[in-house]
Amino acid sequence: MAVHREHIRIGGCDIKITRPDKVLFPQDGITKRDLIDYYRRIAPRMLPHLRNRPLALERYPSGIQSPGFFQKATPFYFPDWIETVTIKRKTGGTVRQVVCNNAATLVYLANQACITPHVWLSRGDQLERPDQLVFDLDPSTDSFEPVKATAQALKHLLNELGLPAYVKTTGARGLHVAVPLKQTETFPSVRAFAVGLAEIAVRQAPEQRTLEQRKERRCGRVFIDTNRNAYAQTVAPLYSVRPRRGAPLSAPLGWDELGRTELRPESVTIRNVFERLDKTGDPWKNFWQQRASLKRARQKLEKLSGAG
């Protein structure tokens, strides 16, 4: 049987699209062509959140109804124009990982059935120094209200510390609260700061929030996960598609949207995001212009912790 192929030329790069009619989301009829078209169109908004970062590729060659896999090492058959960065492994040795700095790379990865290109919280020039801090809010029940309340509590605390706060859906069950940072601190110091702030948020509502790692001990509470703030850990970046029914996105939210009862973590999908952007714009458009230092915020955090 002949393999159906198409060709796309983006930024001087020729990309062979194989099996464009392959259905990747069976319950929704979303094909590889649909995924490629989405990533090509969203690239101008998404690339600032990918640029110069090592990627871990979450791929589903047979569609999301079949097991997928994570791929960190760059395959030998990737074209020479795909940029990479060499990473030191904690266990020794190195691995060469993809970096996505242009729309052609994003489209090429989509053609490889990469549904979600997960990113590091640091860039290739300073891998040990993150430029964002992330709280990953993971619910223990199907109720989304405690997750939204926890996000709002974190925003209030960050405001007290003089830090900018942004919120987005994960595209799965929870929310991410993120703070853009200047690249002046290491992962251990950023994570220690995140843990300290999370401890205060938990003390404010211990019946609703927890730092308990083990799921069986969370007792229905929202887990404030700070583990992403570590070397080689990744998150689903803004506008990335998630391998779930409906092709939901990790989508930017305005803080006022958390007050809407109809808001769900899977509300924004590849089928409605552009209409949404036309109506509301991008709440994260100034994210990288707001990068902050934790120096003064850490002093304020120590006072808050002592008061608690």
DOKOL-666568 format. One line per 10 residues: number of its first residue (from 1); their letters; for each residue x, y, z of C-alpha. Coordinates in nm, 3 decimals. Layout:
N
NUM	A	X Y Z ~ ...
END
This chain:
308
1	MAVHREHIRI	0.000 0.000 0.000 ~ 0.138 0.340 -0.097 ~ 0.195 0.584 0.185 ~ 0.012 0.912 0.132 ~ 0.253 1.203 0.158 ~ 0.232 1.579 0.125 ~ 0.501 1.846 0.130 ~ 0.510 2.171 0.323 ~ 0.776 2.440 0.294 ~ 0.820 2.663 0.599
11	GGCDIKITRP	1.102 2.911 0.650 ~ 1.313 2.751 0.380 ~ 1.267 2.401 0.521 ~ 1.096 2.123 0.324 ~ 0.886 1.888 0.537 ~ 0.739 1.563 0.409 ~ 0.405 1.502 0.575 ~ 0.337 1.131 0.600 ~ -0.011 0.984 0.645 ~ -0.179 1.323 0.701
21	DKVLFPQDGI	-0.522 1.156 0.724 ~ -0.413 0.932 1.012 ~ -0.667 0.982 1.292 ~ -0.486 1.068 1.615 ~ -0.794 1.147 1.827 ~ -1.045 0.876 1.730 ~ -1.339 1.002 1.937 ~ -1.311 1.345 1.778 ~ -1.196 1.260 1.425 ~ -0.890 1.482 1.465
31	TKRDLIDYYR	-0.619 1.383 1.218 ~ -0.247 1.438 1.195 ~ -0.318 1.707 0.935 ~ -0.540 1.885 1.190 ~ -0.261 1.869 1.450 ~ -0.005 2.000 1.201 ~ -0.234 2.282 1.088 ~ -0.295 2.379 1.449 ~ 0.073 2.393 1.545 ~ 0.162 2.582 1.227
41	RIAPRMLPHL	-0.104 2.843 1.299 ~ -0.033 2.878 1.673 ~ 0.347 2.891 1.626 ~ 0.386 3.273 1.657 ~ 0.217 3.267 1.999 ~ 0.370 2.940 2.118 ~ 0.734 2.976 2.013 ~ 0.827 3.235 2.282 ~ 0.745 2.964 2.538 ~ 0.957 2.701 2.359
51	RNRPLALERY	1.258 2.899 2.245 ~ 1.600 2.754 2.336 ~ 1.450 2.498 2.575 ~ 1.524 2.124 2.567 ~ 1.214 1.923 2.476 ~ 1.082 1.584 2.579 ~ 0.854 1.462 2.300 ~ 0.530 1.286 2.393 ~ 0.446 1.084 2.082 ~ 0.144 0.875 1.977
61	PSGIQSPGFF	0.219 0.724 1.634 ~ -0.095 0.506 1.646 ~ -0.318 0.773 1.797 ~ -0.405 0.846 2.158 ~ -0.615 0.531 2.194 ~ -0.287 0.333 2.185 ~ 0.009 0.362 2.423 ~ 0.239 0.654 2.351 ~ 0.593 0.716 2.465 ~ 0.828 0.993 2.577
71	QKATPFYFPD	1.139 1.056 2.372 ~ 1.423 1.271 2.501 ~ 1.715 1.174 2.275 ~ 1.701 1.322 1.925 ~ 1.646 1.040 1.671 ~ 1.923 0.991 1.415 ~ 1.684 1.046 1.124 ~ 1.581 1.399 1.223 ~ 1.700 1.649 0.959 ~ 2.011 1.859 1.015
81	WIETVTIKRK	1.812 2.181 1.039 ~ 1.647 2.064 1.363 ~ 1.836 2.241 1.644 ~ 1.951 2.046 1.948 ~ 2.122 2.101 2.283 ~ 2.349 1.858 2.465 ~ 2.237 1.776 2.818 ~ 2.441 1.626 3.099 ~ 2.260 1.333 3.255 ~ 2.243 1.311 3.633
91	TGGTVRQVVC	2.354 0.949 3.605 ~ 2.647 1.037 3.381 ~ 2.696 1.084 3.011 ~ 2.501 1.318 2.784 ~ 2.190 1.321 2.569 ~ 2.111 1.544 2.271 ~ 1.759 1.690 2.292 ~ 1.552 1.883 2.040 ~ 1.514 2.260 2.069 ~ 1.220 2.424 1.889
101	NNAATLVYLA	1.298 2.777 1.772 ~ 1.086 2.798 1.459 ~ 0.755 2.695 1.307 ~ 0.920 2.439 1.079 ~ 1.046 2.240 1.377 ~ 0.704 2.255 1.543 ~ 0.539 2.122 1.228 ~ 0.804 1.853 1.184 ~ 0.743 1.731 1.540 ~ 0.367 1.723 1.481
111	NQACITPHVW	0.432 1.507 1.174 ~ 0.616 1.269 1.409 ~ 0.287 1.242 1.602 ~ 0.432 1.446 1.887 ~ 0.112 1.558 2.057 ~ 0.285 1.746 2.341 ~ 0.639 1.887 2.331 ~ 0.718 1.915 2.703 ~ 0.968 2.190 2.794 ~ 1.232 2.251 3.057
121	LSRGDQLERP	1.193 2.552 3.288 ~ 1.538 2.673 3.183 ~ 1.707 2.754 2.853 ~ 2.001 2.595 2.679 ~ 2.245 2.875 2.761 ~ 2.184 2.842 3.139 ~ 2.036 2.501 3.203 ~ 2.095 2.522 3.579 ~ 1.905 2.851 3.615 ~ 1.529 2.850 3.556
131	DQLVFDLDPS	1.349 3.150 3.412 ~ 1.011 3.058 3.555 ~ 0.864 2.905 3.869 ~ 0.563 2.675 3.841 ~ 0.305 2.547 4.088 ~ 0.126 2.244 3.942 ~ -0.217 2.213 4.107 ~ -0.336 1.853 4.096 ~ -0.690 1.774 4.218 ~ -0.776 1.456 4.405
141	TDSFEPVKAT	-1.143 1.467 4.304 ~ -1.344 1.572 3.999 ~ -1.435 1.906 4.157 ~ -1.253 2.195 3.991 ~ -1.358 2.460 4.243 ~ -1.088 2.375 4.504 ~ -0.824 2.395 4.231 ~ -0.939 2.742 4.129 ~ -0.951 2.854 4.493 ~ -0.597 2.726 4.547
151	AQALKHLLNE	-0.473 2.913 4.240 ~ -0.634 3.233 4.365 ~ -0.475 3.185 4.707 ~ -0.132 3.149 4.547 ~ -0.191 3.463 4.340 ~ -0.280 3.657 4.656 ~ 0.040 3.540 4.827 ~ 0.252 3.620 4.521 ~ 0.098 3.966 4.507 ~ 0.195 4.018 4.872
161	LGLPAYVKTT	0.551 3.927 4.780 ~ 0.553 4.165 4.484 ~ 0.574 3.892 4.222 ~ 0.380 3.863 3.894 ~ 0.148 3.562 3.871 ~ -0.003 3.395 3.567 ~ -0.246 3.103 3.542 ~ -0.316 2.848 3.271 ~ -0.497 2.521 3.230 ~ -0.284 2.209 3.214
171	GARGLHVAVP	-0.513 2.062 2.952 ~ -0.561 1.769 3.187 ~ -0.729 1.806 3.529 ~ -0.561 2.099 3.698 ~ -0.402 2.441 3.669 ~ -0.052 2.583 3.653 ~ 0.036 2.904 3.836 ~ 0.358 3.046 3.694 ~ 0.600 3.327 3.781 ~ 0.846 3.457 3.517
181	LKQTETFPSV	1.197 3.486 3.663 ~ 1.527 3.648 3.588 ~ 1.790 3.378 3.539 ~ 1.978 3.459 3.858 ~ 1.909 3.158 4.080 ~ 1.959 2.783 4.065 ~ 1.684 2.524 4.065 ~ 1.735 2.425 4.433 ~ 1.691 2.785 4.553 ~ 1.385 2.842 4.333
191	RAFAVGLAEI	1.226 2.519 4.446 ~ 1.295 2.600 4.813 ~ 1.115 2.931 4.761 ~ 0.821 2.753 4.594 ~ 0.796 2.502 4.880 ~ 0.799 2.781 5.137 ~ 0.514 2.961 4.963 ~ 0.318 2.639 4.914 ~ 0.350 2.560 5.286 ~ 0.180 2.890 5.369
201	AVRQAPEQRT	-0.100 2.822 5.119 ~ -0.156 2.481 5.279 ~ -0.164 2.628 5.631 ~ -0.434 2.869 5.517 ~ -0.667 2.583 5.418 ~ -0.529 2.246 5.536 ~ -0.862 2.076 5.473 ~ -0.845 2.174 5.105 ~ -0.473 2.170 5.016 ~ -0.175 1.944 5.072
211	LEQRKERRCG	0.193 1.890 4.996 ~ 0.153 1.514 5.038 ~ 0.328 1.331 4.756 ~ 0.142 1.002 4.794 ~ -0.206 1.007 4.641 ~ -0.361 0.780 4.903 ~ -0.271 1.035 5.170 ~ -0.419 1.341 5.002 ~ -0.771 1.268 5.127 ~ -0.948 1.460 4.852
221	RVFIDTNRNA	-0.725 1.768 4.880 ~ -0.551 1.964 4.604 ~ -0.185 1.872 4.576 ~ 0.038 2.178 4.532 ~ 0.319 2.020 4.335 ~ 0.649 2.211 4.338 ~ 0.852 1.921 4.196 ~ 0.858 2.071 3.848 ~ 1.106 2.329 3.973 ~ 1.406 2.099 3.935
231	YAQTVAPLYS	1.678 2.030 3.681 ~ 1.555 1.826 3.383 ~ 1.190 1.837 3.493 ~ 0.938 1.947 3.230 ~ 0.592 2.099 3.192 ~ 0.339 2.114 2.912 ~ 0.403 2.458 2.761 ~ 0.147 2.722 2.677 ~ -0.073 2.626 2.380 ~ 0.048 2.264 2.372
241	VRPRRGAPLS	-0.207 1.997 2.282 ~ -0.271 1.723 2.537 ~ -0.342 1.357 2.446 ~ -0.695 1.355 2.578 ~ -1.043 1.344 2.429 ~ -1.127 1.673 2.257 ~ -0.760 1.772 2.206 ~ -0.757 2.020 2.496 ~ -0.475 2.270 2.535 ~ -0.260 2.403 2.813
251	APLGWDELGR	-0.424 2.741 2.765 ~ -0.365 3.089 2.910 ~ -0.635 3.225 3.139 ~ -0.719 3.563 3.277 ~ -0.750 3.561 3.656 ~ -1.108 3.682 3.629 ~ -1.199 3.362 3.445 ~ -1.150 3.157 3.761 ~ -1.474 3.306 3.887 ~ -1.674 3.143 3.609
261	TELRPESVTI	-1.845 2.823 3.718 ~ -1.847 2.688 3.361 ~ -1.467 2.695 3.336 ~ -1.314 2.350 3.306 ~ -0.947 2.250 3.269 ~ -1.022 2.102 2.927 ~ -1.237 2.394 2.807 ~ -0.991 2.531 2.550 ~ -0.919 2.301 2.255 ~ -0.757 2.319 1.913
271	RNVFERLDKT	-1.107 2.374 1.772 ~ -1.200 2.683 1.973 ~ -0.873 2.849 2.073 ~ -0.842 3.085 1.776 ~ -1.196 3.217 1.816 ~ -1.119 3.266 2.184 ~ -0.798 3.456 2.105 ~ -0.984 3.679 1.860 ~ -1.234 3.768 2.132 ~ -1.020 3.792 2.446
281	GDPWKNFWQQ	-0.657 3.818 2.334 ~ -0.368 3.648 2.511 ~ -0.355 3.700 2.891 ~ 0.011 3.589 2.884 ~ 0.129 3.828 2.610 ~ 0.353 4.022 2.854 ~ 0.476 3.717 3.048 ~ 0.843 3.745 2.953 ~ 0.849 4.121 3.003 ~ 0.755 4.069 3.370
291	RASLKRARQK	1.055 3.858 3.476 ~ 1.132 3.916 3.842 ~ 1.400 3.851 4.100 ~ 1.324 3.648 4.414 ~ 1.569 3.839 4.632 ~ 1.326 4.081 4.797 ~ 1.038 3.838 4.770 ~ 1.238 3.584 4.972 ~ 1.280 3.833 5.256 ~ 0.906 3.900 5.257
301	LEKLSGAG	0.837 3.525 5.245 ~ 1.050 3.471 5.556 ~ 0.843 3.732 5.740 ~ 0.518 3.571 5.625 ~ 0.642 3.229 5.732 ~ 0.743 3.363 6.072 ~ 0.408 3.533 6.117 ~ 0.238 3.204 6.034
END
